[in-house]
Amino acid sequence: MADRAKEEVLEDDEDQEEEDVAVERLDSWFLYVHVREKTITVSCGDASQRIKWLAHVAIGIFHPNI
């Protein structure tokens, strides 16, 4: 009986870990930036950066030699 209770607790812990991973994935923002004729996907993490940062990243991806 005690072994069965331990197994249920272990299963609950595994379920909780899966939920935590799902929550972490939701915390990452992806924005689509349009630069001239190209659409660029930028990963913004928790989206705490400024719009200026987003513009710099998009231009850097669009034209890497600048």
C-alpha positions in Angstrom: 0.0 0.0 0.0 2.8 2.4 0.9 4.6 1.6 -2.4 1.5 2.5 -4.4 1.3 5.8 -2.6 4.9 6.5 -3.5 4.2 5.7 -7.1 1.3 8.1 -7.2 3.5 10.9 -5.7 6.2 10.2 -8.2 3.6 10.4 -11.1 2.3 13.7 -9.6 5.8 15.1 -9.5 6.4 14.2 -13.2 3.1 15.8 -14.1 4.1 19.0 -12.3 7.5 19.1 -14.1 5.7 18.8 -17.4 3.4 21.7 -16.5 6.4 23.8 -15.4 8.1 23.2 -18.8 4.9 24.2 -20.5 4.7 27.4 -18.5 8.4 28.3 -19.3 7.6 27.9 -23.0 4.7 30.3 -22.8 7.0 33.0 -21.3 8.9 33.4 -24.5 7.6 35.9 -27.0 8.1 35.7 -30.8 7.4 38.8 -32.9 7.2 39.0 -36.6 9.1 42.1 -37.9 8.5 43.4 -41.4 11.6 44.9 -43.0 11.0 45.9 -46.6 9.9 42.8 -48.4 11.1 40.3 -45.7 9.4 39.1 -42.6 11.8 38.2 -39.7 10.9 36.2 -36.6 12.6 37.5 -33.5 12.6 35.7 -30.2 12.1 38.3 -27.5 12.3 36.2 -24.3 10.0 37.7 -21.7 9.5 40.8 -23.9 11.2 43.2 -21.5 13.3 44.9 -24.2 12.4 48.2 -25.9 11.2 48.7 -29.4 14.5 50.2 -30.3 16.2 46.9 -29.5 13.7 45.0 -31.7 14.5 47.4 -34.6 18.2 46.9 -34.1 17.9 43.1 -34.1 15.6 43.1 -37.2 18.0 45.3 -39.2 20.9 43.3 -38.1 19.3 40.1 -39.3 18.0 41.8 -42.5 21.4 43.3 -43.4 24.2 41.5 -41.4 27.0 43.7 -42.9 25.9 46.9 -41.2 
